Amino acid sequence: MKKMMCIKQLLRLQIIVCMMLCYGCPPPTPKEYNYMKLLPPGWQESYVGGINDKGVVVGGGKDGAGVDKSFIYSGGEYTELLPLSWVNAGACDINNNGEVIFP
């Protein structure tokens, strides 16, 4: 019985200490993000496949003619990607060396 009371008292003490420690903590600072719709000019639709640590984005979608293509978005400019002899393409990622990965 005494052992049970000691355990209850310890738990209450832990809760009180935790509340005292957390009471003075400032709330976490919210992170701010910028949202930007990435749709290459003249395209019907697009999706983002990946982004590397340098902020270079790759993705894919349908151009104005409905052809599935990929794009790179870097420095505010789009570059269309459709490897030679490919009929369509969808980039799914990019590494930090700038190498685009296709499925």
N, C-alpha and C positions, 0 to 999 in steps of 0.2 A: 504494500500500500504506500509506504513512504517512498519507495523507489519510483512508483508511478507519479507521485506528486512532484518529485524532483525533476522528472522528465518533462512534465507539463510546465513547470516553472522555467526550465531551461528554454523550452520552445517559446514561451511568452517573452522571455528576455531576448531571444534571437529576433523575434518579430519587432519588438520595441527598438532594438539597436538598428535593425534594417530600416525601420521607418525614420529614425532620427538621422541616419546617414543619408537617406534619399530625400528627405524633406528639404535640405539645403541645396540639393543639386539643381542646376539650371536645366530647363528642358532642352532636348537635343535641337540643334540648329537645323532647320529644314534645308534640304538641298534644292537649288534652283536648276531647272533644266530648260533648254530651249527646244521647242517642237518646230519642225520644219517639214513641210510636205515635199517629198522628192518625186518629181514627175518631169522627166526630160521633155523639152519643148516638142510639141506635136505628137506625143505619145498618148495612147488611150488609157493605160493603166500601168502601175509599177509596184514593185515591192523591194524591200531592202533585204539583202542576203547576209551582209556582214559589214563590219567596220573594224579597222585596225587601230593600233595605238596612236597613229599619226592623224586619225580622223578621216582617212580615205574610206569612202563608202562604195560598196558594190551591190548591184541588185539586177533585177530584170523586169520584163514586162512586155507589153505589146506596143509596137510603134503605130504610127498613123495608118499603115496598111494592114495592121493586124499580125505582123510578123513578130514572133517571140525573139527578143534580143536582150542583151545585158548592157549594163552601163557602169561606168566608174564616175563618181562624183568627188571632185577634189578641188579645193581652192575656188569654189563657186562655179565651177565649170563641169559640164557633162561630156563624157567621151563614150560613144557607142561601141559596144563589143559584139562582134559576130565573127568568131574564128573562121579562117579560110576553109572553104568546102563544107561548112556547117550550114544547115538549113535554118536552125534556130538554136538559141542558147539561153541559159539562165545561170548567172553567176551565183554561187551560194556562199562564198566567203573570200576574204583577202587576208594574207598574212602581213607581217611587218616589213617584209622585203618587197611588198607590192605585187606578189604573185597571186593571181586570181585563181580560185578553185572552182571548177565546174563539176556538176554531179556526173 
